[in-house]
Amino acid sequence: VFANKIPVWQKEIKDVKQTYGDKILGTCTVEQAYGGMRSVKSMVYETSLLDPVEGIRFRGLTIPECQKRLPKAKGGDEPLPEALLWLLLTGEVPTQGQTQALIDDMNKRA
């Protein structure tokens, strides 16, 4: 699943860079640079967003939504970390089978 998404994302990034590559996004002060780039939009990311009211979102899902929708261990109440990793990498909520396949693959590599 993940490997199939890479060419699509590469094309999307290439198109955005080609269309908007010369556009200025903002400015940064020396104080901000030395202060850890706080409040400076300087990177494209899609995996998470920190909303001041709703809290963190992972690929558009709030923590309660993740707790409800992501696969859990048998008898568990919280999502498996591998399910969250799948969501972050692919942007999709995994099935129990996809989560288990990721667990098995990572265990083989350990």
N, C-alpha and C positions, 0 to 999 in steps of 0.2 A: 504494500500500500504506500509506504513512505517513498520508495524508489520511484514509483510512478508519478508522484507529485513534484519531484525535483525538476524535471524539464519544464513543467508548467510554471513553477515559481521562477526559474531562470529566465524564461521568456518574459514573464511579467516584469521582473526587475529590469531587464534589458530595455523593454518598451518604455518604462517609466523614466529610466536614465536618458534614453534617446529623446523623449518628448520634453522632459523637464530638467535635464542635466545642468542647464545654465541658470536656473532659477535660484534666488537667494531665499533660504529658509528663515534666517533670523540673524541675530548678532549675539556676541558673548563678550562679557567683560573679563579683564584679567582676574578680578576677584572671584568670579564664577568659575573660571578655569582652575584656580588654585583651591577653590572650595568644593571641588568634586563635581562640577558642572550641574549643581542644583538648579532646577527650574529652567534648564537650557534644553530645548528640543534639538538633539544632535544625532539621533539614530532612529532608523526605521526598525520597529519591532512589532510583532503581532501576537506574541505569546501571552502577555498579561498587561493589565491596565489597572492602575490604582486610582479609584474614584474616591474623592474625599467624603462622599455621603454613603455610597453602597459598599465601599471597601474594594478589595482586590478582585479582579475578574481574570479568569484564565480562558483565553480564546472566547471571550464574550460571556462566559458562565461565572456567576457569583459562587462563593464558597458553598452556600446552601444548595445551589443548583448542582454543583459538582458532587456534593454528598448524596444527592438524590439520584443522579443519572449515571455516575461512574460505577463500574463493577466493584464489588466488595469481595473479600475473602469469605469462604463458607462460614456462616455464623457471625460474621463481622458486621460492624455498624458503620465503619468508615471506608472510603474508597481505597483501593490498592494503589500504592505509589506508582506502580507500573502503568496503571490506567491513566493517571494524571500525566505521566511522561508521554504516553501515546497521544493524549489530547494535545499536549504542548507541541509535539513533533508534527502531528498531522492536521490538527484543527478539527478532528472528528472524535466523537465519543466512541470508544472502542466497545466491541462486544466482549463477553466473558472469554470467548475463544481467542480473540485477538490479544486480549490481555495475557492469557495463559501462554500463548505463543511467544509473546515478548519476554515473559518471565523465563520460559524454557530457553530462549535464545541467549538471554543475558547470563543465565546459569552455566550454559555451555562455554561461554567466553570468560567466565570468572577464573 
